[in-house]
């Protein structure tokens, strides 16, 4: 099964050098154990553009659709045998990056 592990933060590019090192170690573990699909950071909502082209509306609004102090600042897409394994990996990821991590199964 595939899962999205979203890193929740109040800023982008806020990881300390120790946190970045711990994330690299966690990423290596994911890769070595066949869990890794993809991972990356995400820039802050202030850099977003919200596009709505339903029915040809052509609407482009600067900013995110979410107005909140916390947001997704990065993510992992992983393979896990089941939800319990994904939760266990998310616990490790949360400890490594020192941030909250949300776990969601991917559909399809």
Secondary structure as GFF3:
##gff-version 3
##sequence-region A 1 108
A	DSSP	beta_strand	2	9	.	.	.	ID=ss1
A	DSSP	alpha_helix	17	32	.	.	.	ID=ss2
A	DSSP	beta_strand	36	41	.	.	.	ID=ss3
A	DSSP	three_ten_helix	45	47	.	.	.	ID=ss4
A	DSSP	beta_strand	49	52	.	.	.	ID=ss5
A	DSSP	three_ten_helix	54	56	.	.	.	ID=ss6
A	DSSP	beta_strand	59	62	.	.	.	ID=ss7
A	DSSP	beta_strand	71	79	.	.	.	ID=ss8
A	DSSP	alpha_helix	83	97	.	.	.	ID=ss9
A	DSSP	beta_strand	100	105	.	.	.	ID=ss10
###
